[in-house]
């Protein structure tokens, strides 16, 4: 949703830098991503502490103390992320309704007086104009986005096919969004469970052996933050298609003509190899 700029041919001219930087989505998007990074790091740290306690709880005073520090931050951060995520959804619904419709596989604008359903699961039909299968919560989407059971939510069929995500892209965004939500609420539930165990006096060295499943949950929870973050980026980048600059420039018009596929592939391969190597080092030294 560009602001403070105009196009002169193929050139972008900035008229107002403040408006361009602080567009309607920038503050909430930055906060959403920043908190996601913090949340991912916290769950990684908690998982490492839990793993260390499972291995040797008798000498785990440091890791138990560290886990409690991390848990305090989680109790604040995980519900905050849910609130920020809700704000982000409202902004997208207002300023990028095609992306929102794709993220919900919502095809037809609901008639006046009728609510739009929120699909828990769905699959588009062969023609790409509706869903062949839906498992839905009646009026749920209207309630989430308009705070009313019959609020209007624009559907994908309201937009030209070449100005919105394709059927494949919409399906990817739909499921990426749900995986992100599931991971986010799983992290919220883990944080709440950790707080409950603390209140019940179970976060003690002598009780680690009694509650091994609890600590294993935290080890298994290590990937959740990273999974949610990657799925969120899929929603953002695939959901914006076909625009690299919303309603100003298409992705197809922004491709560098002098960039060779071999160079792109080699760069991606090198980055992947580097991260695999760093991951192997992490596993080895821990």
C-alpha positions as CSV (number, residue, x, y, z in Angstrom):
1,X,0.0,0.0,0.0
2,X,2.4,2.7,-1.2
3,X,1.9,6.3,0.0
4,X,3.8,9.5,-0.6
5,X,5.0,8.5,-4.1
6,X,4.0,8.7,-7.7
7,X,5.1,7.0,-10.9
8,X,6.7,8.8,-13.9
9,X,6.9,6.2,-16.5
10,X,8.8,3.3,-14.9
11,X,10.4,5.6,-12.2
12,X,9.2,6.0,-8.7
13,X,9.2,9.6,-7.4
14,X,9.0,10.1,-3.7
15,X,6.9,13.2,-2.8
16,X,6.7,12.6,1.0
17,X,9.3,10.4,2.7
18,X,7.4,10.3,6.0
19,X,4.2,9.2,4.3
20,X,6.2,6.6,2.2
21,X,7.9,5.1,5.3
22,X,4.9,5.3,7.7
23,X,2.3,3.9,5.4
24,X,-0.9,2.4,7.0
25,X,0.7,-1.0,7.3
26,X,4.3,-0.3,8.2
27,X,4.1,0.2,12.0
28,X,2.0,-2.9,12.7
29,X,3.9,-5.0,10.2
30,X,7.2,-4.0,11.8
31,X,5.9,-4.8,15.2
32,X,4.4,-8.1,14.1
33,X,7.7,-9.2,12.6
34,X,9.8,-7.8,15.5
35,X,7.7,-9.6,18.1
36,X,7.8,-12.8,16.0
37,X,11.6,-12.7,16.1
38,X,11.6,-12.2,19.9
39,X,9.0,-15.0,20.3
40,X,11.0,-17.4,18.1
41,X,14.2,-16.7,20.1
42,X,12.4,-17.2,23.4
43,X,11.0,-20.6,22.4
44,X,14.4,-21.6,21.1
45,X,16.0,-20.7,24.5
46,X,13.3,-22.4,26.5
47,X,13.6,-25.5,24.4
48,X,17.4,-25.6,25.0
49,X,16.8,-25.2,28.7
50,X,14.2,-28.0,28.7
51,X,16.6,-30.3,26.8
52,X,19.4,-29.6,29.2
53,X,17.2,-30.3,32.2
54,X,16.0,-33.6,30.7
55,X,19.6,-34.7,30.2
56,X,20.9,-33.8,33.6
57,X,18.3,-32.2,36.0
58,X,20.5,-32.7,39.0
59,X,23.0,-30.0,37.8
60,X,20.4,-27.9,36.0
61,X,20.0,-24.9,38.3
62,X,21.3,-22.5,35.7
63,X,18.9,-23.8,33.0
64,X,15.9,-23.8,35.3
65,X,16.6,-20.2,36.3
66,X,17.1,-19.3,32.6
67,X,13.8,-21.0,31.7
68,X,11.9,-19.0,34.3
69,X,13.4,-15.7,33.0
70,X,12.4,-16.7,29.4
71,X,8.9,-17.8,30.6
72,X,8.3,-14.3,32.2
73,X,9.0,-12.7,28.8
74,X,6.8,-15.3,27.0
75,X,3.8,-14.6,29.2
76,X,4.0,-10.9,28.0
77,X,5.0,-11.5,24.4
78,X,2.7,-14.4,23.3
79,X,-0.6,-12.7,23.9
80,X,0.8,-9.4,22.6
81,X,1.5,-11.1,19.3
82,X,-2.1,-12.3,19.0
83,X,-3.3,-8.8,19.5
84,X,-0.8,-7.4,16.9
85,X,-1.8,-10.2,14.5
86,X,-5.5,-9.2,14.8
87,X,-4.6,-5.6,14.1
88,X,-2.6,-6.7,11.0
89,X,-5.6,-8.6,9.7
90,X,-7.9,-5.6,10.1
91,X,-5.4,-3.4,8.2
92,X,-5.0,-5.9,5.4
93,X,-8.8,-6.3,5.1
94,X,-9.1,-2.5,4.7
95,X,-6.1,-1.7,2.4
96,X,-5.4,-5.1,0.6
97,X,-8.8,-6.9,0.4
98,X,-7.5,-9.2,-2.3
99,X,-4.9,-10.6,0.0
100,X,-7.3,-11.0,2.8
101,X,-9.8,-12.8,0.6
102,X,-7.0,-15.1,-0.6
103,X,-5.9,-15.9,3.0
104,X,-9.5,-17.0,3.7
105,X,-10.4,-18.5,0.3
106,X,-13.4,-16.2,0.5
107,X,-14.8,-15.9,-3.1
108,X,-18.1,-14.1,-3.0
109,X,-18.9,-10.9,-1.1
110,X,-21.6,-11.8,1.4
111,X,-25.0,-10.3,0.7
112,X,-26.4,-7.6,3.0
113,X,-27.8,-9.1,6.2
114,X,-25.8,-12.3,5.8
115,X,-22.5,-13.0,7.5
116,X,-19.3,-14.3,5.9
117,X,-18.2,-17.7,7.2
118,X,-14.7,-18.3,8.5
119,X,-13.3,-21.5,6.9
120,X,-11.3,-23.8,9.1
121,X,-10.5,-25.9,6.1
122,X,-11.4,-25.4,2.4
123,X,-10.3,-26.4,-1.1
124,X,-11.1,-24.4,-4.3
125,X,-13.1,-25.9,-7.1
126,X,-11.6,-26.7,-10.5
127,X,-12.8,-23.4,-12.1
128,X,-11.2,-21.3,-9.4
129,X,-14.4,-19.3,-8.6
130,X,-15.4,-21.0,-5.3
131,X,-14.7,-23.8,-3.0
132,X,-15.4,-27.4,-3.6
133,X,-15.1,-28.2,0.1
134,X,-15.5,-26.1,3.2
135,X,-15.5,-26.7,6.9
136,X,-16.6,-23.4,8.3
137,X,-17.7,-21.3,11.3
138,X,-20.9,-19.4,10.3
139,X,-20.5,-15.6,10.3
140,X,-17.0,-16.1,11.7
141,X,-15.1,-14.0,9.2
142,X,-17.5,-11.1,9.4
143,X,-17.2,-11.2,13.2
144,X,-13.4,-11.2,13.1
145,X,-13.0,-8.4,10.6
146,X,-16.0,-6.1,11.2
147,X,-16.9,-7.1,14.8
148,X,-20.4,-7.8,13.4
149,X,-22.0,-11.1,12.5
150,X,-23.3,-9.7,9.2
151,X,-20.5,-7.3,8.2
152,X,-19.5,-7.2,4.6
153,X,-16.3,-8.9,3.5
154,X,-15.2,-8.6,-0.1
155,X,-14.5,-11.8,-2.0
156,X,-11.9,-12.8,-4.6
157,X,-14.5,-12.8,-7.4
158,X,-14.9,-9.0,-6.9
159,X,-11.4,-8.5,-8.4
160,X,-10.1,-9.1,-11.9
161,X,-8.4,-12.4,-12.2
162,X,-5.1,-10.8,-13.3
163,X,-5.1,-8.4,-10.3
164,X,-5.4,-10.9,-7.5
165,X,-3.6,-14.1,-6.4
166,X,-4.2,-17.1,-8.6
167,X,-6.1,-20.1,-7.3
168,X,-2.9,-21.9,-6.5
169,X,-1.5,-18.9,-4.7
170,X,-4.7,-18.3,-2.8
171,X,-4.6,-22.0,-1.6
172,X,-1.0,-21.7,-0.5
173,X,-1.8,-18.4,1.4
174,X,-4.9,-20.0,3.0
175,X,-3.0,-22.9,4.5
176,X,0.1,-20.9,5.4
177,X,-2.1,-18.6,7.3
178,X,-3.7,-21.4,9.2
179,X,-0.4,-23.0,10.0
180,X,0.9,-19.7,11.3
181,X,-2.2,-19.3,13.5
182,X,-1.9,-22.8,14.8
183,X,1.7,-22.4,15.7
184,X,1.0,-19.0,17.3
185,X,-1.8,-20.4,19.5
186,X,0.3,-23.4,20.4
187,X,3.0,-21.1,21.7
188,X,0.4,-19.2,23.7
189,X,-0.9,-22.4,25.2
190,X,2.7,-23.5,26.0
191,X,3.3,-20.2,27.8
192,X,0.1,-20.5,29.7
193,X,1.0,-24.1,30.7
194,X,4.4,-23.0,31.9
195,X,2.8,-20.3,34.0
196,X,0.4,-22.8,35.5
197,X,3.2,-25.2,36.3
198,X,5.1,-22.4,38.0
199,X,2.1,-21.4,40.1
200,X,1.6,-25.0,41.1
201,X,5.3,-25.2,42.3
202,X,6.3,-27.8,39.7
203,X,9.2,-25.8,38.2
204,X,11.8,-27.2,40.6
205,X,14.8,-29.4,40.0
206,X,13.6,-32.2,42.2
207,X,10.4,-32.4,40.2
208,X,11.8,-32.5,36.7
209,X,11.8,-36.3,36.5
210,X,8.1,-36.3,37.6
211,X,7.1,-34.0,34.7
212,X,9.2,-35.2,31.8
213,X,6.4,-34.8,29.3
214,X,6.1,-31.1,30.2
215,X,9.7,-30.5,29.4
216,X,9.6,-32.6,26.2
217,X,6.8,-30.3,25.0
218,X,9.2,-27.4,25.2
219,X,11.8,-29.2,23.2
220,X,9.2,-30.1,20.6
221,X,8.1,-26.4,20.7
222,X,11.5,-25.1,19.4
223,X,10.5,-25.0,15.7
224,X,7.1,-23.3,16.4
225,X,8.3,-19.7,16.3
226,X,10.4,-20.3,13.1
227,X,7.5,-22.2,11.5
228,X,5.0,-19.4,12.3
229,X,7.5,-16.7,10.9
230,X,8.1,-18.5,7.7
231,X,4.4,-19.1,7.1
232,X,3.7,-15.5,7.9
233,X,6.2,-14.4,5.2
234,X,4.4,-16.8,2.7
235,X,1.1,-15.0,3.5
236,X,2.7,-11.6,3.0
237,X,4.7,-12.3,-0.2
238,X,2.4,-14.8,-2.0
239,X,-0.7,-12.9,-0.9
240,X,0.5,-9.7,-2.5
241,X,0.7,-11.3,-6.0
242,X,0.8,-10.2,-8.7
243,X,2.0,-6.9,-7.3
244,X,5.5,-6.1,-6.1
245,X,4.2,-2.5,-5.5
246,X,0.5,-2.7,-4.7
247,X,-1.5,-1.6,-7.8
248,X,1.6,0.2,-9.1
249,X,4.1,-2.4,-10.4
250,X,3.7,-6.1,-11.2
251,X,6.3,-8.7,-10.2
252,X,6.7,-9.5,-13.9
253,X,7.7,-5.9,-14.6
254,X,10.3,-5.9,-11.8
255,X,12.3,-8.9,-12.8
256,X,16.0,-7.9,-13.5
257,X,16.7,-8.7,-17.1
258,X,20.4,-9.2,-16.6
259,X,20.1,-11.6,-13.7
260,X,20.8,-15.2,-14.7
261,X,18.9,-18.1,-13.3
262,X,22.1,-20.0,-12.7
263,X,23.3,-17.1,-10.4
264,X,20.0,-17.1,-8.5
265,X,20.1,-20.9,-8.1
266,X,23.8,-20.9,-6.9
267,X,23.1,-18.1,-4.4
268,X,20.1,-20.0,-2.9
269,X,22.1,-23.2,-2.8
270,X,25.0,-21.5,-1.0
271,X,22.7,-19.9,1.6
272,X,21.0,-23.3,2.1
273,X,24.3,-25.1,2.6
274,X,25.5,-22.4,5.0
275,X,22.4,-22.8,7.2
276,X,22.6,-26.6,7.1
277,X,26.2,-26.3,8.2
278,X,25.4,-23.9,11.0
279,X,22.5,-26.2,12.1
280,X,24.8,-29.2,12.2
281,X,27.2,-27.3,14.3
282,X,24.4,-26.3,16.7
283,X,23.3,-29.9,17.1
284,X,26.8,-31.2,17.5
285,X,27.8,-28.7,20.2
286,X,24.6,-29.0,22.2
